[in-house]
Amino acid sequence: MQAARSAARGILAAANNMRAAGAAPLTARVKKVAAVAAQHAPAVDRDSRFPEEAIAAARAEQLLGIAVPGDLGGEGASIAEIVDVCYALGRACASTAMIYAMHQTKVACLVRHGRTSPWYQLVLRRLANEQLLFASSTTEGQGGGDVRNSAAPIMRDGSRISLERHATVISYGKAADAVVTTARRAADAASSDQVLVTFLKQDYTLEPVVGWDAFGMRGTCSEGFKLVASGASEQIMPVSYDKIHMQTMMPVAHLLWSAAWAGIAAAAVDRARAFVRKAAQRSGGTLPPAAAHLTRANASLRTLRGLIASSLQRFAAADPDTLETIDFQTGMNLLKVNASELAVATVTSAMQTCGLAGYRNDGEFSIGRHLRDILSSPIMISNDRILANISAASLLSGIPETLSG
Ligand SMILES: Cc1cc2nc3c(=O)[nH]c(=O)nc-3n(C[C@H](O)[C@H](O)[C@H](O)COP(=O)(O)OP(=O)(O)OC[C@H]3O[C@@H](n4cnc5c(N)ncnc54)[C@H](O)[C@@H]3O)c2cc1C
């Protein structure tokens, strides 16, 4: 009986997966979306506009809802699979990759911490069926990257809630179907006593406060808004934000952002390799002196890829208790710092490989867009802030005795 039930569940999940996947394997669908993203990446960057073609393609290929569990209509994609999607998109269009990474980080929070709530089950079903796009609001007022404190409180009136927040940055806020936001639990709560709340498009208004004309990541359209929202109390996630942050929000964000940055770095290395090949062909097979920079770019890209792969393994193997340990938290915070530094170093080496051809904004070997995009990585939650936050933990944790363990 038990076996039959589990077989039926397996068939149902497989049917859901087939339906959601349109029978095409994930890698083929990602390739299609990446091709669209690559085609429009220069215009998205030039015009600082939302990558609507790429996100429409992602919707058509049902990539927005892949992480929703099979029993709620999705494909139950793992974080490892999402990491690979972010990497592939990053090679094509940095803004598309970062939008996808931010969306999937929010989805991971909903899937991993909202499953027991009927309201969230419904939202996840809608996400799978309608391919909704979720935006994120953590940055508030002058607080910068201080994600673990909120100013604006949730106000309650019976079963209704409301929130009015100075949301300094909400990437693709105008294009999103929902905003997942941190907030202070109540007017008399401490700033660190936070909740995570989902507001659907009909629940909120966004009054533009500041535009987005930035150096890179121009297609993320990371504008600032006054967010005025109301809804039902069940829209507050059933688990407090400190747990969500430690177990999902921080580690998943850092994994997916790092994957997007690795994609940008890989794209720059591709261009540098093509440059060296062409130079070698022109000079009868002799490598140009700048080939040494390509070796450097390759070396840092390898280290970056290895860092992400090992962090991914660690995350996948960790139980909820392990996720909250100081050692795990420190490791996942350092992933962000190290990945951003390696990605910047890789793109810089790729630029040096190509010399003037890389420095130019035009031409097949231009690295300009990649460099501008990747320079967002150390400031997207400032590396300085992260290092300062974990400095006490560095005193506590000792150095492991072995290299293999
Ligand atoms: C492309 C992009 C997209 C984004 N999308 C979103 C989004 O969708 N939603 C959202 O909510 N936010 C978003 N953000 C904002 C992001 O999450 C951070 O809040 C923001 O990058 C921090 O901005 P800041 O540099 O002004 O602030 P701060 O964190 O205040 O940093 C300012 C400077 O102060 C220094 N500093 C700060 N704290 C310390 C410390 N403790 N020790 C030493 N030095 C310190 C750092 O050197 C830093 O350069 C996005 C950012 C980027 C770049």
The ligand as a Gaussian input file, in Angstrom:
#p B3LYP/6-31G(d) Opt

LIG

0 1
 C       22.539000      45.769000      -8.880000
 C       21.924000      45.950000      -7.522000
 C       20.635000      45.511000      -7.305000
 C       20.027000      45.677000      -6.068000
 N       18.745000      45.249000      -5.887000
 C       18.147000      45.406000      -4.694000
 C       16.799000      44.983000      -4.516000
 O       16.150000      44.478000      -5.427000
 N       16.231000      45.165000      -3.297000
 C       16.908000      45.724000      -2.258000
 O       16.337000      45.839000      -1.194000
 N       18.199000      46.126000      -2.393000
 C       18.826000      45.988000      -3.593000
 N       20.118000      46.427000      -3.756000
 C       20.812000      47.124000      -2.652000
 C       21.755000      46.229000      -1.866000
 O       21.037000      45.171000      -1.321000
 C       22.464000      47.035000      -0.774000
 O       21.536000      47.539000       0.116000
 C       23.244000      48.145000      -1.310000
 O       24.087000      47.670000      -2.330000
 C       24.057000      48.822000      -0.219000
 O       24.205000      50.124000      -0.627000
 P       25.204000      51.205000       0.006000
 O       26.533000      50.973000      -0.568000
 O       24.571000      52.528000      -0.251000
 O       25.124000      51.036000       1.526000
 P       26.030000      50.585000       2.775000
 O       25.751000      49.192000       3.069000
 O       25.688000      51.566000       3.798000
 O       27.515000      50.813000       2.332000
 C       28.096000      52.099000       2.064000
 C       29.586000      52.046000       2.284000
 O       29.800000      52.020000       3.675000
 C       30.803000      51.092000       4.013000
 N       30.299000      50.273000       5.130000
 C       29.010000      49.976000       5.415000
 N       28.941000      49.235000       6.529000
 C       30.177000      49.054000       6.952000
 C       30.746000      48.377000       8.063000
 N       29.998000      47.748000       8.966000
 N       32.083000      48.396000       8.187000
 C       32.869000      49.045000       7.286000
 N       32.374000      49.715000       6.226000
 C       31.055000      49.710000       6.056000
 C       31.134000      50.287000       2.793000
 O       32.450000      50.504000       2.423000
 C       30.228000      50.805000       1.704000
 O       30.935000      51.095000       0.556000
 C       20.754000      46.272000      -4.998000
 C       22.084000      46.688000      -5.205000
 C       22.671000      46.530000      -6.450000
 C       24.080000      46.975000      -6.653000

